[in-house]
Amino acid sequence: MHPESGHTPRGGSVSQQPKKDTALRSDAQRNRERILRVATVELTLCADAPLSSIAKKAGVGQGTFYRNFPHREALVLEVYRYEMQQVADAACELLETRPPERALREWMDRLARFAMTKAGLADAIRLVTSAPGGPARPGPTPVVEAAGTLLRACEDAGAIRPGVTPDDFFLAIAGLWQIDPHEDWEPRAGRLLDFVMDGLRVGAPGG
């Protein structure tokens, strides 16, 4: 049939629609990630940073912004989840390029950096979760699972004492959250984490 009859030939514009849809989804995902990156910086600096300022710095319009995050609570909670996932994902990345013991110790430094440099983000979380009827604070599940992955890898390698659980680990490093992030926190955090690492090595089969 002739194209002018209204029939869409095989291989015509219909076959291009999935590509267009994929491109639109990719653009939307890039916009969302850009908003999250900017919001992480802005909320870390100021817990009540204006949403309009975040949208402007992310280079997206108000409509795009609010389609992704219809209110402040949605944005703050997603930023928190996003940051926690970044810390968690670092565990597998480190294990791919370092021995398990070294991967665990470097991941501890990343966890400390997250805890110390995201004080403003923690304030933003408290603002949205402390209000009456506000959403619950997301749990640290990905980070706990990441710690378990690293601990198992170290145990399998004989680098730490057997039987250490993620709960044990987070109890051992709880002192991190007692350090003032506005002071010179890195030396204190590093020394604490070295103490913890030394304790994990005691009784290790490979020791």
Secondary structure, 3 states (H helix, E strand, C coil): CCHHHCCCCCCCHHHHHHHHHHHHHHHHHHHHHHHHHHHHHHHHHCCCCCHHHHHHHHCCCHHHHHHHCCCHHHHHHHHHHHHHHHHHHHHHHHHHHCCHHHHHHHHHHHHHHHHHHCHHHHHHHHHHHCCCCCCCCCCCHHHHHHHHHHHHHHHHCCCCCCCCCHHHHHHHCHHHHHCCCCCCHHHHHHHHHHHHHHHHHCCCCCC
